[in-house]
């Protein structure tokens, strides 16, 4: 890619890149001034639509199309910027906010002008303390310089940005969960419809955009839709910030055209697999997207190509490498524990299903696994999520995909692990099987007293795969 010019990360290596002085000296706010003084909101929406910019937060929904869903007769519009970035191993938004906050602010100005929003709420995860402080200072600088506030550039357009800190909940990365949290409620997703574009924050039409998505907008306005579409692959246009972590020699965030292969990202930009080992697998875009096997690492990392090897999608483009010394059961244990913990509990299939999968994998890891557990987990995974129509949001789909991919691509390894790691202390107990099958439990036949049955923990009673299916 000798002709590729990074734009999102172009200021990162410049001293004091977080300041207004440096940003303006490198052409900053030129696009915002052009749009507010020379274009109308509908023209900005058209340019972004023509660029086919897709959301960088995970779902990949077309940005301009989302803006177009707002009711024509609305009286007030709000914008929410999703800076929660809670997908494990994802850190590109954090770097954007810490190193180039004015690029984000300019993107917000353009997005709000296009959608006629006069108030923007920047929802940032609580753990991003430094990014929060940098943003607060940058917003104050922008306001003092006339890039925010009343009558920006004499255009008659007003805008205020407020930074709101979340509380570290993964579920608040979902746009309606974010809105509920912003309103001071428990952060869990809303039933849709109505969608936020019609009834969003504080019951006003609301647009929710990701940090990186909005950072692309100033460059599209400055350089044009054709420039943006000259980068990347069909249906996956533009530059992308890829995160690389896990078992690599260099953990980094790098800007590349959409469509770079996973193997190139690991070998060239991640410095190869650490300790001279080989890659067994790689998570292509945050753990909710599934798993690529070693033979699938030449898959392009874009919105379309990752579906061919069975992954959920590109997600956040955060690649996590797993070396050939790491058991897949360890990967499954970590991912299932995460999703069981982060499920908001609103939908029964997700609340119970993520817990069942975690307990089953925990039992397998402890030495109580059975070959049929793999089939049970595959059944769980195929019946969880918004795609089969059993949940309100996609968290359950994200929890299911790693399990489905791991069982499909590494079943031989998982079966070998189960056979080689048997610990009678963690095996499924007869009483669990009896309860799972709905039979009357004969305590004397099971050689258990009523007291010992009462002493069994709920985890013991719920760790049998067949009981989960019920």
C-alpha positions as CSV (number, residue, x, y, z in Angstrom):
1,X,0.0,0.0,0.0
2,X,2.7,2.5,-1.0
3,X,0.1,5.2,-2.0
4,X,-2.0,5.0,1.1
5,X,-2.0,8.3,3.2
6,X,-3.1,7.9,6.8
7,X,-5.5,10.7,7.8
8,X,-7.1,9.6,11.1
9,X,-3.8,9.1,12.7
10,X,-1.8,11.7,10.9
11,X,-1.4,13.9,13.9
12,X,-0.5,11.2,16.5
13,X,3.2,11.6,16.2
14,X,3.2,15.4,16.4
15,X,4.1,17.0,19.7
16,X,1.1,18.5,21.6
17,X,-1.3,17.0,19.0
18,X,-4.1,17.2,21.5
19,X,-4.1,21.0,21.5
20,X,-6.1,23.4,19.3
21,X,-3.0,25.3,18.2
22,X,-1.5,22.2,16.6
23,X,-4.8,21.0,15.1
24,X,-5.5,24.3,13.4
25,X,-1.9,24.5,12.2
26,X,-2.5,21.3,10.3
27,X,-5.7,22.3,8.6
28,X,-8.1,21.5,11.5
29,X,-11.7,22.9,11.5
30,X,-11.3,23.8,7.8
31,X,-14.0,21.2,6.8
32,X,-16.3,22.5,9.6
33,X,-16.0,26.1,8.5
34,X,-16.5,25.1,4.8
35,X,-19.7,23.1,5.6
36,X,-21.3,25.7,7.9
37,X,-20.6,28.7,5.6
38,X,-20.8,27.2,2.1
39,X,-23.0,24.0,2.4
40,X,-26.5,23.3,3.8
41,X,-27.2,20.3,6.1
42,X,-28.8,18.2,3.4
43,X,-25.7,18.6,1.2
44,X,-23.5,17.3,4.0
45,X,-25.8,14.3,4.4
46,X,-25.6,13.6,0.7
47,X,-21.8,13.7,0.6
48,X,-21.6,11.3,3.5
49,X,-24.2,9.0,1.9
50,X,-22.3,9.1,-1.4
51,X,-19.1,8.1,0.4
52,X,-20.8,5.0,1.8
53,X,-19.1,5.5,5.1
54,X,-20.1,2.6,7.4
55,X,-20.2,2.8,11.2
56,X,-16.9,1.9,12.8
57,X,-18.4,0.9,16.1
58,X,-19.2,-2.7,15.3
59,X,-22.4,-3.1,13.3
60,X,-21.2,-1.3,10.1
61,X,-24.5,0.5,9.4
62,X,-24.2,3.2,6.7
63,X,-23.7,6.5,8.5
64,X,-25.5,8.7,6.0
65,X,-28.5,6.4,5.9
66,X,-28.8,6.5,9.7
67,X,-28.8,10.3,9.5
68,X,-31.6,10.1,6.9
69,X,-33.9,8.2,9.2
70,X,-34.6,11.3,11.3
71,X,-38.2,12.6,10.9
72,X,-38.5,15.6,8.6
73,X,-40.9,17.4,10.9
74,X,-38.7,17.1,14.0
75,X,-38.4,20.2,16.3
76,X,-35.3,19.2,18.2
77,X,-32.5,16.7,17.4
78,X,-29.9,15.3,19.8
79,X,-26.6,13.5,19.0
80,X,-25.0,10.9,21.2
81,X,-21.4,9.9,20.6
82,X,-20.6,6.4,21.6
83,X,-17.1,6.5,23.2
84,X,-17.9,3.6,25.6
85,X,-15.5,1.3,23.7
86,X,-16.1,-1.7,25.9
87,X,-15.3,-4.5,23.5
88,X,-12.3,-6.4,24.8
89,X,-8.9,-5.6,23.1
90,X,-10.3,-2.5,21.4
91,X,-8.5,0.8,22.1
92,X,-8.6,2.8,18.8
93,X,-11.2,5.3,20.1
94,X,-9.2,5.9,23.2
95,X,-6.1,6.9,21.2
96,X,-8.2,9.1,18.9
97,X,-9.6,11.0,22.0
98,X,-6.3,11.2,23.8
99,X,-4.1,12.2,20.8
100,X,-6.4,14.1,18.5
101,X,-9.6,15.2,20.3
102,X,-10.2,18.2,18.0
103,X,-10.6,15.8,15.1
104,X,-13.4,14.2,16.9
105,X,-14.9,17.6,17.9
106,X,-14.8,18.7,14.3
107,X,-16.6,15.5,13.3
108,X,-19.2,16.1,15.9
109,X,-19.7,19.7,14.6
110,X,-20.2,18.3,11.1
111,X,-22.5,15.5,12.2
112,X,-24.6,17.8,14.3
113,X,-24.9,20.4,11.5
114,X,-25.9,17.7,9.0
115,X,-28.6,16.4,11.4
116,X,-29.6,19.8,12.8
117,X,-28.7,18.7,16.3
118,X,-27.8,21.6,18.7
119,X,-26.8,19.4,21.6
120,X,-24.3,16.5,21.6
121,X,-23.7,14.1,24.5
122,X,-20.3,12.4,24.4
123,X,-20.7,9.2,26.4
124,X,-17.3,8.0,27.5
125,X,-16.4,4.9,29.5
126,X,-15.5,5.7,33.1
127,X,-12.1,4.0,32.9
128,X,-10.9,6.5,30.3
129,X,-9.9,9.1,32.8
130,X,-7.1,10.7,30.8
131,X,-9.2,10.8,27.6
132,X,-12.0,12.4,29.6
133,X,-9.7,15.2,30.9
134,X,-8.2,15.7,27.4
135,X,-11.7,16.0,25.9
136,X,-12.9,18.5,28.5
137,X,-9.9,20.7,27.9
138,X,-10.3,20.4,24.1
139,X,-14.0,21.3,24.2
140,X,-13.2,24.4,26.3
141,X,-10.5,25.4,23.7
142,X,-12.9,24.9,20.8
143,X,-15.7,26.9,22.6
144,X,-13.3,29.8,23.3
145,X,-12.1,29.8,19.7
146,X,-15.7,29.9,18.3
147,X,-15.8,26.3,17.0
148,X,-18.6,25.6,19.5
149,X,-21.3,27.7,21.2
150,X,-23.6,30.2,19.7
151,X,-23.6,31.3,16.0
152,X,-20.6,29.2,15.0
153,X,-18.6,31.0,12.2
154,X,-21.5,33.5,11.9
155,X,-23.6,30.7,10.3
156,X,-26.5,30.9,12.8
157,X,-25.8,27.3,13.9
158,X,-25.5,26.7,17.7
159,X,-23.9,23.6,19.3
160,X,-22.9,22.5,22.8
161,X,-21.1,19.3,23.6
162,X,-21.4,17.7,27.0
163,X,-19.2,14.8,28.2
164,X,-21.0,12.1,30.2
165,X,-19.0,9.4,31.9
166,X,-20.5,5.9,32.0
167,X,-19.9,3.3,34.7
168,X,-18.0,0.5,32.9
169,X,-20.9,-1.6,31.6
170,X,-20.4,-3.5,28.3
171,X,-24.1,-3.3,27.5
172,X,-24.0,0.5,27.3
173,X,-22.1,0.1,24.0
174,X,-25.5,-0.8,22.6
175,X,-27.1,2.5,21.5
176,X,-30.3,2.3,23.4
177,X,-28.5,1.0,26.5
178,X,-26.3,4.0,26.2
179,X,-29.3,6.3,26.0
180,X,-30.9,4.7,29.1
181,X,-27.7,5.2,31.0
182,X,-27.4,8.8,29.8
183,X,-30.9,9.5,31.1
184,X,-29.8,8.3,34.5
185,X,-31.6,4.9,34.3
186,X,-30.3,1.4,34.5
187,X,-28.2,0.8,31.4
188,X,-30.0,-1.8,29.4
189,X,-31.3,-1.9,25.8
190,X,-34.8,-0.7,24.8
191,X,-37.3,-2.7,22.8
192,X,-37.3,-1.4,19.2
193,X,-39.2,0.1,17.5
194,X,-39.4,3.0,18.2
195,X,-35.8,3.5,17.1
196,X,-33.6,6.3,18.5
197,X,-34.0,8.3,15.3
198,X,-37.7,8.7,16.2
199,X,-37.7,8.4,20.0
200,X,-34.3,8.6,21.5
201,X,-32.6,10.4,24.4
202,X,-35.2,12.3,26.5
203,X,-37.8,11.3,23.9
204,X,-36.2,13.4,21.2
205,X,-35.0,12.2,17.8
206,X,-31.5,11.1,18.4
207,X,-28.5,10.0,16.3
208,X,-25.9,7.7,17.8
209,X,-22.5,7.6,16.1
210,X,-19.2,6.0,17.0
211,X,-16.0,8.1,17.6
212,X,-14.0,6.8,14.7
213,X,-17.1,7.1,12.4
214,X,-17.3,10.8,13.1
215,X,-13.5,11.3,12.8
216,X,-13.9,10.2,9.2
217,X,-16.4,12.9,8.3
218,X,-14.0,16.0,8.2
219,X,-11.8,14.2,5.7
220,X,-14.8,13.2,3.5
221,X,-16.0,16.8,3.5
222,X,-12.5,18.1,2.7
223,X,-11.5,15.5,0.1
224,X,-14.8,14.2,-1.3
225,X,-16.8,11.0,-1.4
226,X,-14.8,9.7,-4.4
227,X,-11.5,10.0,-2.5
228,X,-13.0,8.0,0.4
229,X,-14.3,5.3,-2.0
230,X,-10.9,5.0,-3.6
231,X,-9.7,3.4,-0.4
232,X,-10.6,-0.1,0.8
233,X,-12.7,-2.8,-0.8
234,X,-16.2,-2.9,-2.4
235,X,-18.9,-2.2,0.3
236,X,-16.1,-1.5,2.8
237,X,-14.6,1.8,1.9
238,X,-12.2,4.1,3.6
239,X,-9.4,3.9,6.2
240,X,-9.7,1.9,9.3
241,X,-7.9,1.8,12.7
242,X,-6.9,-1.8,13.4
243,X,-5.9,-2.9,16.9
244,X,-3.5,-5.8,17.3
245,X,-2.9,-7.5,20.6
246,X,-2.6,-10.9,22.2
247,X,0.4,-13.1,21.4
248,X,2.3,-10.8,19.1
249,X,5.6,-9.1,19.4
250,X,4.2,-5.6,19.0
251,X,0.8,-4.6,20.3
252,X,-0.3,-1.6,18.4
253,X,-3.1,0.4,16.7
254,X,-2.5,1.1,13.0
255,X,-4.4,2.9,10.3
256,X,-4.8,0.9,7.0
257,X,-7.2,0.6,4.1
258,X,-10.2,-1.6,4.9
259,X,-9.5,-5.1,3.6
260,X,-6.0,-5.7,4.9
261,X,-5.6,-9.4,5.6
262,X,-5.4,-10.7,9.2
263,X,-2.0,-12.4,8.4
264,X,-0.5,-9.1,7.1
265,X,-1.7,-7.3,10.2
266,X,-0.1,-9.9,12.5
267,X,3.2,-10.4,10.6
268,X,3.9,-6.9,9.3
269,X,2.3,-4.6,11.8
270,X,2.2,-6.8,14.9
271,X,5.8,-8.0,14.4
272,X,4.7,-11.7,14.1
273,X,3.6,-14.2,16.8
274,X,5.7,-13.9,20.0
275,X,8.4,-16.3,21.2
276,X,8.9,-17.7,17.7
277,X,5.6,-19.6,17.9
278,X,2.8,-20.0,15.3
279,X,-0.7,-18.6,15.4
280,X,-3.4,-21.1,16.2
281,X,-6.2,-18.7,15.8
282,X,-7.1,-15.0,15.8
283,X,-10.1,-13.0,17.0
284,X,-10.8,-10.7,14.0
285,X,-12.7,-7.8,15.5
286,X,-13.4,-8.0,19.3
287,X,-14.3,-11.3,21.0
288,X,-18.0,-11.1,20.0
289,X,-17.1,-11.6,16.3
290,X,-15.9,-15.2,16.6
291,X,-12.7,-16.8,15.6
292,X,-10.4,-17.3,12.6
293,X,-8.4,-20.5,12.4
294,X,-4.7,-20.5,11.3
295,X,-5.8,-21.5,7.8
296,X,-8.2,-18.6,7.5
297,X,-5.7,-15.8,8.4
298,X,-5.5,-14.6,4.8
299,X,-9.1,-13.4,5.1
300,X,-9.5,-9.7,4.4
301,X,-10.6,-7.7,7.4
302,X,-13.6,-5.9,6.0
303,X,-17.3,-5.8,6.5
304,X,-18.2,-8.5,3.9
305,X,-15.3,-11.0,3.7
306,X,-15.3,-12.1,7.4
307,X,-18.7,-13.7,6.9
308,X,-17.3,-16.3,4.6
309,X,-15.3,-18.1,7.3
310,X,-18.3,-17.9,9.6
311,X,-17.5,-14.9,11.7
312,X,-20.2,-12.4,12.8
313,X,-18.5,-9.5,11.1
314,X,-15.6,-7.0,11.3
315,X,-16.8,-5.6,14.6
316,X,-14.3,-3.1,16.1
317,X,-11.4,-4.5,14.0
318,X,-9.5,-5.4,17.2
319,X,-7.4,-8.5,16.3
320,X,-6.3,-10.7,19.2
321,X,-3.8,-13.4,18.3
322,X,-3.8,-16.8,20.0
323,X,-0.6,-18.8,19.7
324,X,-0.3,-22.6,19.2
325,X,0.6,-23.2,22.9
326,X,-2.8,-21.9,24.1
327,X,-5.7,-24.3,24.6
328,X,-8.9,-23.2,22.9
329,X,-10.7,-24.2,26.1
330,X,-8.9,-21.3,27.8
331,X,-10.2,-18.9,25.1
332,X,-13.7,-20.2,25.6
333,X,-13.5,-19.9,29.3
334,X,-12.4,-16.3,29.2
335,X,-15.0,-15.2,26.6
336,X,-17.9,-17.1,28.2
337,X,-17.1,-15.7,31.7
338,X,-17.0,-12.2,30.2
339,X,-20.4,-12.4,28.5
340,X,-22.1,-14.1,31.5
341,X,-20.9,-11.2,33.7
342,X,-21.8,-8.5,31.2
343,X,-25.3,-9.7,30.3
344,X,-27.7,-7.1,31.6
345,X,-30.2,-9.8,32.5
346,X,-33.2,-8.3,30.8
347,X,-33.8,-11.2,28.3
348,X,-34.1,-14.7,29.7
349,X,-32.3,-16.5,26.8
350,X,-29.3,-14.3,27.2
351,X,-29.3,-14.1,31.0
352,X,-29.7,-17.9,31.4
353,X,-27.9,-19.0,28.3
354,X,-24.7,-17.1,28.8
355,X,-24.6,-18.4,32.4
356,X,-25.2,-22.0,31.3
357,X,-22.4,-21.8,28.7
358,X,-20.0,-20.4,31.2
359,X,-20.8,-23.1,33.8
360,X,-20.5,-25.8,31.2
361,X,-17.1,-24.6,30.0
362,X,-16.0,-24.1,33.6
363,X,-16.9,-27.7,34.3
364,X,-15.1,-28.9,31.2
365,X,-12.0,-27.0,32.1
366,X,-12.1,-28.4,35.6
367,X,-12.2,-32.0,34.3
368,X,-15.9,-32.8,34.3
369,X,-16.5,-32.5,30.6
370,X,-18.4,-34.9,28.4
371,X,-18.3,-35.1,24.6
372,X,-22.1,-34.3,24.5
373,X,-21.4,-31.0,26.2
374,X,-20.1,-29.7,22.9
375,X,-23.4,-30.5,21.2
376,X,-25.3,-28.9,24.0
377,X,-23.3,-25.7,23.8
378,X,-23.8,-25.6,20.0
379,X,-27.5,-25.8,20.7
380,X,-27.3,-23.0,23.2
381,X,-25.4,-20.8,20.8
382,X,-27.8,-21.4,17.9
383,X,-30.8,-20.3,20.0
384,X,-29.4,-17.2,21.6
385,X,-29.5,-13.6,20.2
386,X,-31.4,-11.1,18.2
387,X,-30.7,-13.0,15.0
388,X,-32.8,-16.0,16.0
389,X,-35.3,-13.5,17.5
390,X,-34.9,-14.3,21.2
391,X,-33.3,-11.2,22.6
392,X,-33.6,-7.4,22.4
393,X,-30.0,-6.7,21.5
394,X,-27.0,-8.4,20.0
395,X,-25.0,-9.2,23.2
396,X,-26.2,-12.8,23.1
397,X,-25.2,-13.2,19.5
398,X,-21.7,-11.9,20.5
399,X,-21.6,-14.5,23.3
400,X,-22.7,-17.3,21.0
401,X,-20.4,-16.7,18.0
402,X,-17.1,-17.6,19.8
403,X,-18.6,-20.8,21.0
404,X,-20.1,-21.7,17.6
405,X,-16.8,-20.9,15.8
406,X,-14.6,-22.8,18.4
407,X,-16.7,-25.9,18.3
408,X,-16.9,-25.9,14.5
409,X,-13.2,-25.2,13.9
410,X,-11.5,-26.8,16.9
411,X,-13.8,-29.7,17.9
412,X,-11.1,-32.3,17.6
413,X,-8.9,-30.4,20.1
414,X,-11.8,-29.9,22.4
415,X,-12.8,-33.6,22.4
416,X,-9.1,-34.5,23.0
417,X,-9.0,-32.1,25.9
418,X,-12.2,-33.6,27.5
419,X,-10.9,-37.2,27.2
420,X,-7.4,-36.3,28.6
421,X,-8.7,-34.1,31.4
422,X,-11.1,-36.1,33.6
423,X,-11.5,-35.4,37.3
424,X,-14.2,-37.4,39.0
425,X,-14.6,-34.6,41.6
426,X,-16.0,-32.4,38.8
427,X,-18.0,-35.0,36.9
428,X,-21.7,-34.6,36.4
429,X,-23.4,-36.2,39.4
430,X,-26.2,-38.7,39.2
431,X,-28.6,-36.4,41.0
432,X,-27.9,-33.7,38.4
433,X,-28.8,-36.1,35.6
434,X,-32.0,-37.2,37.4
435,X,-33.1,-33.6,37.9
436,X,-32.3,-32.7,34.3
437,X,-34.4,-35.6,33.1
438,X,-37.3,-34.7,35.3
439,X,-37.2,-37.9,37.2
440,X,-38.1,-38.4,40.9
441,X,-34.9,-38.4,42.8
442,X,-34.4,-41.5,45.0
443,X,-32.0,-40.3,47.7
444,X,-31.3,-43.7,49.1
445,X,-30.3,-45.1,45.6
446,X,-28.1,-42.1,45.1
447,X,-26.5,-42.7,48.5
448,X,-27.2,-39.1,49.5
449,X,-28.8,-37.9,52.6
450,X,-31.3,-35.0,52.6
451,X,-28.7,-32.9,54.3
452,X,-26.1,-33.5,51.7
453,X,-28.6,-32.8,48.9
454,X,-29.4,-29.4,50.5
455,X,-25.7,-28.7,50.8
456,X,-25.2,-29.0,47.0
457,X,-24.6,-25.6,45.6
458,X,-26.8,-24.1,42.9
459,X,-23.7,-24.2,40.6
460,X,-23.5,-27.9,41.0
461,X,-27.2,-28.3,40.2
462,X,-27.0,-26.2,37.1
463,X,-23.7,-27.3,35.6
464,X,-25.1,-30.3,33.7
465,X,-25.5,-29.5,30.0
466,X,-28.7,-31.4,29.6
467,X,-30.4,-29.5,32.4
468,X,-29.5,-26.3,30.6
469,X,-31.3,-27.4,27.5
470,X,-34.4,-27.7,29.5
